[in-house]
């Protein structure tokens, strides 16, 4: 799959998680940070999207322990939560 198609697919999957909260957290994270991601980081995010939303959100907000395989600089960035777009 070419790079642009992959990004479109990841964007869709990030923004269509099942709950508005997950859409904002995961989709917002994607929008704010994906332009700087390399191939390995895109791989990490693509694999993360296979996990349950409640787990991803719990790891990101620190309410549940993050498994070692997901603990990395990208998860630390997700924990910053300074990327969620809120319409006023």
MARKOLSE-358999 format. One record per residue: residue in three letters; x, y, z of N, C-alpha, C, O in turn. Coordinates in steps of 0.001 Angstrom, whole numbers, padded with zeros to 6 digits, always signed. Each point is the difference from the previous one (the first is absolute). Layout:
N
AlaXYZXYZXYZXYZ
...
//
This chain:
88
Unk+000850-001171+000000-000850+001171+000000+000899+001238+000000+000981+000063+000740
Unk-001322+000914-001570+000835+001189-000053-000214+000866+001255-000970-000185+000735
Unk+001875+001112-000512+000021+000808+001229-001282+000809+000187-000553+000018+001099
Unk+000074+000643-002134-001209+000824+000118-001225-000842+000335-000826+000399+000821
Unk+000710-001547-001447-001124-000892+000290+000076-000500+001436-001014-000088+000692
Unk+002214-000234-000255+000184-000452+001380-000422+001086+000991-000684-000291+000981
Unk+001084+001531-001230-000382+001097+000891-001505+000212+000018-000574+000241+001062
Unk-000072-000326-002208-001454+000148-000049-000687-001096+000797-000967+000254+000717
Unk+001467-001461-000847-000572-001121+000755+000205+000190+001498-000925-000210+000785
Unk+002132+000605-000386+000269+000227+001425-000853+001142+000544-000519-000092+001112
Unk+000373+001159-001882-000842+001123+000434-001431-000470+000239-000596+000323+001027
Unk+000052-001071-001955-001361-000490+000151-000125-000878+001244-000920+000178+000798
Unk+001829-001108-000638-000053-000908+001150+000200+000744+001315-000580-000380+001017
Unk+001388+001427-001024+000240+000775+001223-001234+000793+000410-000260+000177+001190
Unk-000498+000299-002170-001159+000851+000283-001319-000761+000095-001030+000608+000290
Unk+001030-001898-000524-001227-000804+000037+000184-001175+000958+000021-001162-000406
Unk+000111+001496+001672+000303-001013+001009-001243-000586+000657+000032-001146+000449
Unk-001101+001885-000382-001206-000531+000619-000584+000906+001064-001204-000029+000253
Unk+002057+000838+000374-000486+001001+000949+000635+001333-000341+001101+000056-000549
Unk-001799+001007+000875+000521+001340-000289+001300+000261+000756+000921+000624-000528
Unk-000854-001107+001771+001203+000207+000803+001217-000660-000646+001075+000597-000075
Unk-001256-001836-000391+001107-000698-000657+000356+000666-001320+001175+000116-000348
Unk-002202+000323-000390+000274+000713-001254+000863+001228+000249+000980+000235-000706
Unk-001351+000544+001713+000754+001220+000295+001418-000299+000450+000942+000656-000445
Unk-000779-001633+001317+001336-000306+000509+000883-000600-001084+001100+000493-000249
Unk-001569-001540-000389+000828-000728-000964+000088+000758-001322+001080+000116-000581
Unk-002210+000396+000108+000020+000795-001228+000758+001299+000164+000749+000413-000886
Unk-000949+000235+002039+000726+001239+000273+001499-000223+000071+000779+000815-000493
Unk-000377-001917+001106+001418-000361+000064+000557-000193-001413+001073+000507-000326
Unk-001806-001236-000499+000440-000224-001376+000169+001320-000743+001043+000245-000607
Unk-002064+000602+000655+000045+001272-000736+001148+000890+000456+000666+000636-000818
Unk-000442-000595+002112+001026+000893+000538+001422-000475-000290+000914+000817-000107
Unk-000723-002121-000019+001378-000501-000026+000409-000800-001235+001197-000183-000221
Unk-002127-000297-000585+000401-000898-001087+000930+000610-001048+000783-000739-000597
Unk-000826+002055+000340+000922+000504-001030+001474-000242+000318+000822-000083-000913
Unk-000486-000027+002171+001406-000182+000385+000385-001472+000163+001167-000300+000253
Unk-002112-000612-000390+000283-001415+000231+000772-000636-001142-000237+000284-001174
Unk+001160-001144+001545+000717-000801-000990-000752-001324-000191-001056-000204+000600
Unk+001576-000661-001400-000663-001260-000316-000212-000874+001241-001058-000608+000163
Unk+002062+000551+000704-000124-000814+001216-001083+000552+000923-000728-000767+000629
Unk+000618+002074-000546-001032+000614+000840-001396-000223-000590-000964-000211+000736
Unk+000864+000259-002055-001274-000334-000641-000368-001458+000270-001165-000318+000239
Unk+002156-000560-000277-000240-001414+000324-000523-000145+001423-000945-000749+000247
Unk+001566+001475+000694-000414-000060+001405-001453+000451+000134-000802-000665+000657
Unk+000468+001780-001271-001354+000522+000104-001004-000950-000648-001085-000228+000534
Unk+001450-000316-001674-000896-000933-000683-000265-001225+000878-001135-000472+000071
Unk+002150-000039+000585-000174-001131+000903-000822+000407+001232-000829-000777+000475
Unk+001053+001979+000036-000760+000491+001152-001491+000018-000299-000810-000293+000880
Unk+000440+000629-002097-001405+000077-000367-000709-001350+000077-001230-000053-000023
Unk+001982-001026+000113-000590-001330+000153-000422-000262+001449-000762-000929+000268
Unk+001252+001737+000651-000335-000161+001415-001377+000588+000293-000536+000782-000786
Unk-000021-001167+001915-001301+000510+000434+000120+001466+000402+000997+000408+000595
Unk-002019+000379-000922-000002+001423+000334+000164+000245+001493+000745+000891+000407
Unk-001437-001677+000409+000093+000214+001451+001420-000226+000496+000441+000658+000941
Unk+000277-001586-001569+001394-000227+000381+000883+001164-000438+000788+000520+000791
Unk-000920-000115-002041+000801+001117-000516-000227+001241+000856+000954+000664+000406
Unk-002200-000361-000138-000316+001193+000791+000526-000142+001424+000530+000961+000558
Unk-000666-002132+000031+000519-000227+001345+001510+000161+000069+000523+000596+000942
Unk+000170-001120-001929+001465+000151-000041+000376+001465-000155+000944+000475+000630
Unk-001682+000235-001466+000320+001404-000290-000282+000912+001188+000751+000946+000238
Unk-001815-001210+000508-000301+000877+001137+000579-000521+001301-000076+000669+001030
Unk+000657-001863-001071+000679-000538+001171-000906-000700+000997+000415-000256+001130
Unk-001644-000058-001521-000901-000681+000933+000261-001500+000074-000406-000659+000957
Unk+001085+000121-001971+000441-001396+000045+001451-000058-000473+000454+000833-000783
Unk+000244-001825+001275+001414-000144-000352+000148-000324-001486-000740-000811-000556
Unk+001695+001455-000054+000284-000210-001417+000934-001198-000151+001045-000051+000648
Unk-001409-000919-001499+000894-001138-000234+001335+000467-000594+000045+000989-000731
Unk+001015-001690+001044+001329+000404-000487+000094+000152-001516+000748+000848-000488
Unk-001496-001658-000262+000092+000082-001460-000559+001303-000566+000293+000350-001143
Unk-001088+000367+001922-000555+001271-000450+000684+001201+000650-000215+001141-000412
Unk+001024-001396+001409+000669+001090+000722+001188+000494-000822+000999-000702-000157
Unk-001125+001914-000361+001056+000594-000822-000227+001507-000068-000919+000529+000626
Unk+001750+000143-001376-000123+001456-000132-001353+000403-000594-000541+001046+000359
Unk-000004-001851-001248-001293+000343-000589-001107-000066+001050-000897+000844-000002
Unk+000943-001810+000880-001003-000066+001063+000177+001179+000944-000987+000549+000489
Unk+002215-000154-000225+000235+001178+000832-000613+001241-000645-000586+000840+000683
Unk+000727-000735-001996-000609+001128-000711-001518-000066+000097-000653+001024+000203
Unk+000092-002208-000346-001446-000145+000112-000469+000415+001397-001092+000547+000156
Unk+001901-000805+000833-000360+000363+001375-000024+001509+000232-000579+000456+000986
Unk+001184+000312-001854+000035+001449+000202-001391+000620-000112-000264+001032+000616
Unk-000619-001644-001387-001382+000452-000162-000133+001493-000303-000956+000645+000431
Unk+001896-000115-001156-000088+001407-000394-000396+000131-001469+000210+001043-000618
Unk-000777-002095+000074-000289-000032-001418-001470-000206-000316-000367-000023-001174
Unk-000488-000129+002177-001397-000305-000245-000747+001249-000440-000093+000967+000755
Unk-000440-000980-001977-000744+001171-000479-001380+000067+000654-000772-000955-000086
Unk+000467+002046+000721-001287+000197+000642-000659+001206-000661+000547+001102+000021
Unk-001716-001313-000605-000734+001118-000598-000755+000736+001089-000638-000615+000855
Unk+000713+001925-000893-000673+000804+001016-001226+000654-000568-000700+000720+000710
//
